[in-house]
Amino acid sequence: MDLDACPVRENIDGLEDVDASVLVILWGTPPRVLLVRKSCRRKTYWSCDAALPGGHIEDHEGPVEAALREAWEEAWIHKASISIRGFLPVEVTRIGKVRILPIVGVVSGPVCYRPNSEEVDEVFWEDLSILDRPSRIFFHPNRRLAIEGYVLDSGAILWGATLRILRRIYRSLQSCPSLLDPFITQHLPP
């Protein structure tokens, strides 16, 4: 992979000082990303939000291990089904200043995704071309504040750090389409 043309880094050097990691799981043509919808039944800060599988890094693990663990805990995605392709620059949340390392992976084996915890009520593939549409400003139903983003067909709300990460990976795929090779058509998820 030509690192000058592709903003996805192949190694984690210099990216270890983070609080959390997320797994950007890509598949298909056109490229899709696996998202979870945080439970709408639980009234939390993240209720009904679209998110990448991920979370805080525990003391005994690194960012990759944390993202793979969270993908299993939230979406029933086994680590053997994902091939890690690289790392995006650290994203810092605007509220809380959490430093998140996006880890890019592609489907490399069969996947049988489904919600696997009380905090997630849906798991789905979203076509990244949604980012070609203009986002809009609207009031987030759980936060009662104006945000910029999308309401997806699933009802999930895509905004904030997740939206910024997806915009970055979408631009990366446009400049470096080989990021998905050779896994574009192999091991198709259901």
Number of C-alpha atoms within 10 A of each C-alpha: 13 11 10 9 10 18 19 24 19 16 11 15 9 7 16 13 13 17 16 24 28 26 30 30 24 26 26 20 10 9 18 19 21 23 24 26 27 29 21 18 12 14 11 13 10 17 21 28 25 29 25 29 28 28 21 17 21 12 7 7 11 15 27 23 15 23 27 25 22 25 27 20 19 27 28 18 25 18 19 12 16 20 16 19 19 18 23 22 17 19 19 17 14 10 8 7 10 17 18 26 28 27 25 24 22 24 26 21 17 16 19 12 20 17 21 18 15 12 20 25 20 22 23 17 18 18 16 17 11 12 15 9 8 8 15 11 10 14 11 17 11 14 12 9 9 12 17 15 20 21 17 13 8 13 13 21 24 23 20 17 18 21 19 16 22 19 15 15 23 20 15 17 18 11 13 19 14 14 21 20 13 10 18 19 14 14 15 14 14 8
